[in-house]
Amino acid sequence: MSRSKSAVIGLVLLAMLAVPTLAPSARAADTNVTLIARDIAWHVGSETSTDTAIRATVGDTLRLRIENRDTVFHTFTADQFGVDIPLDPGEVAFWNHTVTSGDVGTWQYYCIPHSTGTYPNRVGMIGTLVFSSAAPAPAGTDYTLILVVVVVILVVIAALAAVRTRRKKTGGAPPPQP
């Protein structure tokens, strides 16, 4: 195989490998959340927050930092995930959970000594874990046209390089006719 043909094939393969990297990809994320026990209530993010919902998406890893800023004992309990973390006054605990498709839904977490009732209808010091399906990927971009244009450009460049190389070998004269 001639050098110019090898170059063309190599450039075409390189273009075919490079174009898919232009496509956006969905990535799982670390979801860092601080949950604060203060004044016998849960607060997400800050002591003054009234939000008690912790949100994450399938594939994400929830990295939960749980701080007991009260002067009394608390627990972070989430029955459906087998979690029951004791928290002495001033203590900080951590819970990491990678969300799977089986986790999709709204789940209650609570403090055992400061809530009453039965799961999932406890009242008192409670909050929710809201795990959702991954957002559908945006309508994909069709890179076929881009790939074709790149390949055509590379073939033209390779052909011009081959002509130039041939002219150098023949001293600029056109190749002999058969």
C-alpha positions in Angstrom: 0.0 0.0 0.0 1.4 3.4 -0.9 2.3 6.0 1.7 -0.4 8.4 0.7 -3.1 5.7 0.9 -1.9 4.7 4.4 -2.0 8.4 5.4 -5.6 8.7 4.2 -6.7 5.6 6.0 -4.9 6.8 9.2 -6.5 10.2 9.0 -10.0 8.8 8.4 -9.6 6.5 11.4 -8.4 9.3 13.5 -11.4 11.5 12.5 -13.8 8.6 13.3 -12.2 8.3 16.8 -12.2 12.0 17.5 -15.8 13.0 16.5 -17.6 10.9 19.2 -15.6 12.8 21.9 -17.5 16.0 20.8 -20.8 14.5 22.1 -21.9 15.6 25.6 -22.1 12.9 28.1 -24.3 12.6 31.2 -22.2 12.1 34.3 -23.1 11.1 37.8 -22.3 13.7 40.4 -21.4 13.9 44.0 -24.3 15.5 45.8 -22.8 17.1 49.0 -25.4 18.0 51.6 -25.2 19.1 55.2 -28.1 18.1 57.4 -28.2 20.0 60.7 -30.1 18.9 63.8 -31.0 22.1 65.7 -33.9 23.1 67.9 -35.4 19.6 67.7 -35.7 20.0 63.9 -33.8 19.1 60.7 -32.4 21.8 58.5 -30.8 21.2 55.1 -27.9 23.4 54.3 -28.1 25.9 57.2 -29.6 26.3 60.7 -32.2 28.7 59.4 -33.4 26.6 56.5 -36.9 25.2 56.7 -36.3 22.8 53.9 -36.0 19.2 55.0 -35.8 17.5 51.6 -32.5 16.0 50.4 -32.5 15.5 46.7 -30.3 13.3 44.4 -30.6 11.6 41.1 -29.9 8.0 40.0 -26.2 7.5 39.6 -25.3 10.3 42.0 -23.5 9.6 45.2 -25.2 11.4 48.1 -22.5 12.5 50.5 -24.4 13.5 53.6 -22.8 15.3 56.5 -25.0 15.2 59.6 -24.3 17.7 62.4 -26.0 17.6 65.8 -25.9 21.3 66.9 -28.4 20.6 69.7 -27.6 19.9 73.4 -29.7 16.7 73.2 -29.2 13.2 71.6 -30.5 12.6 68.1 -30.5 9.9 65.5 -30.5 10.0 61.7 -32.7 7.0 60.8 -33.8 6.0 57.3 -35.4 2.6 57.6 -35.6 1.8 53.9 -31.8 2.1 53.7 -30.9 0.3 56.9 -29.5 3.5 58.4 -29.7 4.4 62.1 -26.9 6.8 63.1 -26.7 7.9 66.7 -25.6 11.6 67.2 -24.5 12.9 70.6 -24.6 16.6 71.2 -22.0 18.3 69.0 -21.3 15.1 67.0 -20.8 15.0 63.3 -21.5 11.8 61.3 -21.4 10.9 57.6 -23.5 8.8 55.3 -22.7 8.1 51.7 -25.2 6.5 49.4 -25.1 5.9 45.6 -28.6 6.3 44.3 -29.8 3.4 42.1 -33.0 3.0 40.1 -34.5 0.9 42.9 -34.1 3.9 45.2 -36.3 6.2 43.1 -39.1 7.7 45.2 -39.6 9.8 48.3 -38.4 8.3 51.5 -38.8 9.5 55.1 -35.8 10.0 57.5 -36.3 10.9 61.1 -34.9 11.2 64.6 -36.1 8.3 66.8 -36.5 10.2 70.1 -38.0 13.3 68.5 -40.6 11.8 66.2 -43.7 9.5 66.6 -45.8 7.3 64.6 -45.0 4.5 62.2 -43.0 4.7 59.0 -43.7 6.2 56.5 -46.1 8.5 58.4 -43.9 9.6 61.3 -44.4 13.2 62.6 -42.0 15.5 64.5 -38.3 15.6 63.6 -38.6 14.2 60.1 -37.5 15.0 56.5 -37.5 13.3 53.1 -34.9 11.8 50.8 -36.1 12.5 47.2 -34.4 10.3 44.7 -35.3 10.8 41.1 -34.6 9.1 37.8 -31.8 10.5 35.8 -32.9 13.3 33.5 -33.4 12.1 30.0 -30.4 12.9 27.9 -31.0 16.0 25.7 -31.9 15.2 22.1 -28.7 13.9 20.7 -26.7 15.8 18.2 -26.2 13.9 15.0 -22.5 14.0 14.2 -22.8 12.2 10.9 -22.6 15.3 8.8 -19.6 16.6 10.8 -17.9 13.3 10.4 -18.5 13.2 6.7 -17.1 16.8 6.3 -14.0 16.0 8.4 -13.3 12.8 6.4 -13.8 14.7 3.1 -11.4 17.5 4.2 -8.8 14.9 5.3 -9.1 13.0 2.0 -8.6 16.2 0.1 -5.5 17.1 2.2 -4.1 13.6 1.8 -4.7 13.8 -2.0 -3.0 17.2 -2.3 -0.1 15.9 -0.2 0.2 12.8 -2.5 0.2 15.1 -5.6 2.8 17.3 -4.1 5.0 14.3 -3.2 4.7 12.9 -6.7 5.6 16.2 -8.3 8.7 16.4 -6.0 9.8 13.0 -7.2 9.4 13.9 -10.9 10.9 17.3 -10.6 7.6 19.1 -11.1 6.9 17.5 -14.4 3.6 15.7 -14.8 3.8 11.9 -14.4 4.5 10.0 -17.7 1.5 8.9 -19.6 1.1 5.1 -20.3 
